[in-house]
Amino acid sequence: MKKIIPFVFLLTLFGCTSKDPILGTWERHGDELKGMRLKVTQNSSAISAELIKLPESGDTTFTLGDTKWRDIKKVDNGKYVFGDLSKYVYSYGSLFQNRYEDSYLTIVGDNIKTRGFAKADEIVGTEQIWKRVAE
């Protein structure tokens, strides 16, 4: 009996601290921003995603270190809501607006599918596919 108690304590201590599946590095695929990478981390209870690699297209709208996803909240198993950073530019390239769009994502295996909440003025690019990258 004395040998079982420490084992149960260790199992409880280490077995109940499972990592949230959204944490880690993710790379965007299948659109004009493919190759963009995010690092999703958790500080205390806040989960956010920082831009760690620019897209292959060389798009300069975003900058390294931008908080691309913020206020990530789990709403169900594998389902989250969050704010997705959008940057809008004038046709001559000058930035005129930053804003966080209400969005949701679903994790399926090593893939994330994100979608902005439907709006009357839905635009192309509101659906994104992200794949987990080994760290």
C-alpha positions in Angstrom: 0.0 0.0 0.0 2.8 2.4 0.8 4.3 1.9 -2.7 1.0 2.7 -4.4 0.4 6.1 -2.8 3.5 7.8 -4.3 2.7 6.3 -7.7 -0.8 7.6 -7.6 0.5 11.0 -6.5 3.0 11.2 -9.4 0.4 9.9 -11.9 -2.0 12.6 -10.7 0.7 15.3 -10.8 2.0 14.5 -14.3 -0.9 12.8 -15.9 -3.4 15.6 -15.6 -1.4 18.3 -17.2 -2.2 17.7 -20.9 -1.1 20.3 -23.4 -3.8 22.2 -25.3 -3.7 20.9 -28.9 -3.7 24.4 -30.3 -0.3 25.2 -28.8 2.7 24.9 -31.2 3.8 26.1 -34.6 1.4 26.3 -37.6 2.0 27.1 -41.3 -0.6 28.5 -43.6 -1.4 26.6 -46.9 -3.5 26.9 -50.0 -3.8 30.6 -50.6 -1.8 33.8 -51.4 -0.4 33.9 -47.8 0.9 30.3 -47.9 4.1 29.8 -45.9 3.2 32.2 -43.2 4.0 30.7 -39.8 2.5 31.3 -36.3 3.7 30.2 -32.9 0.7 29.7 -30.6 1.6 30.0 -26.9 -0.1 30.3 -23.6 0.9 32.8 -20.9 -1.1 32.1 -17.7 -4.6 31.7 -19.0 -4.2 33.8 -22.2 -3.5 32.0 -25.6 -2.3 34.0 -28.6 -0.4 33.4 -31.8 2.6 35.5 -32.9 3.8 35.7 -36.5 7.2 34.1 -36.8 7.6 33.8 -40.6 6.3 35.9 -43.4 4.4 34.3 -46.4 6.3 33.0 -49.4 4.7 35.8 -51.5 6.7 38.4 -49.7 3.5 40.2 -48.6 4.7 43.1 -46.4 1.3 43.9 -44.9 2.2 41.9 -41.8 5.4 42.1 -39.8 7.3 39.6 -37.8 6.1 39.6 -34.2 2.5 40.7 -35.0 0.0 39.1 -32.8 -2.0 37.4 -35.6 -4.5 35.6 -33.3 -5.5 36.9 -29.9 -8.0 36.1 -27.2 -8.1 32.4 -28.2 -10.8 30.6 -26.2 -11.7 27.0 -26.3 -15.5 26.5 -26.8 -15.6 22.8 -27.4 -13.3 19.9 -28.0 -11.1 21.1 -30.9 -13.1 24.3 -31.4 -12.0 27.8 -30.6 -13.0 31.4 -31.1 -10.5 34.2 -31.4 -9.6 37.6 -32.9 -7.8 37.3 -36.3 -5.6 40.3 -37.2 -6.6 41.9 -40.6 -4.6 44.7 -42.1 -6.1 46.8 -44.9 -4.0 48.9 -47.3 -4.8 51.5 -49.9 -4.1 50.5 -53.5 -0.8 52.5 -53.4 0.4 50.4 -50.4 -0.1 52.6 -47.4 -1.7 50.9 -44.4 -5.0 52.4 -43.4 -6.5 50.0 -40.9 -5.7 47.2 -38.4 -8.5 45.3 -36.8 -9.2 42.0 -35.2 -12.0 40.0 -36.9 -14.1 37.7 -34.8 -13.3 34.2 -36.1 -13.5 30.5 -35.2 -11.3 27.5 -35.8 -11.5 23.8 -35.8 -8.6 21.4 -35.2 -8.7 18.1 -37.0 -5.6 16.0 -36.4 -2.6 18.2 -37.4 -4.7 20.7 -39.4 -6.5 23.9 -38.4 -9.4 25.3 -40.5 -10.3 28.9 -39.6 -13.3 30.9 -40.7 -14.4 34.4 -40.0 -17.9 34.8 -38.8 -20.3 35.2 -41.8 -21.0 38.7 -42.8 -23.1 40.3 -45.5 -19.9 41.6 -47.2 -18.0 38.2 -47.1 -14.7 38.4 -49.0 -12.4 35.8 -50.5 -9.7 34.6 -48.1 -11.8 34.3 -44.9 -11.2 30.6 -44.9 -7.7 29.5 -44.0 -5.9 26.2 -43.7 -3.0 25.7 -41.3 -0.9 22.6 -40.8 1.2 21.8 -37.7 5.0 22.2 -38.1 7.4 20.1 -36.1 9.3 22.2 -33.6 
